[in-house]
Amino acid sequence: MFRRFVSAVVVAAALAVPSMALAGNTAGPSIRTTTVGAHQTDVYAVTLRGGEAVSVLVKGDGDTDLDCFLRDENGNVVARDVDSTDTCLLTMTPRWTGAFRIEVRNNGGVYNRYTIRTN
């Protein structure tokens, strides 16, 4: 499960996906399709399980460049994907179970419809 922060309002933003394993994301695998406005950033709160690999895949509609960041509870960037595409893959293994943030930043002048998946 992940939560998206929109204008200081926390919105539940995940749909559970059946899976054989609940690695990484303590709520299990999640998937959501949404849009991020031009020059805006979507932020999701997740709780990740220490010692278990996690991956976050973001796939956009092709209209703009998306950059993605995974931050720990102290705001440190622990994974990033900052190329010139709208596909991001973040992977890491947290050392502790705790709160993390996923940021999806739209660098373009129009909205981008994207799908975000966590394991």
Buried (B, 14 or more C-beta within 10 A) or exposed (E): BBBBBEEEEEEEBBEEEEEEEEBBBBBBBBBBEBEBEEEEBBBBBBBBBEEBEBBBBBBBBEBBBBBBBBBBBEEEEBBBBEEEEBBBEBBBBBEEEBEBBBBBBBBBEEBBBBEBBBB
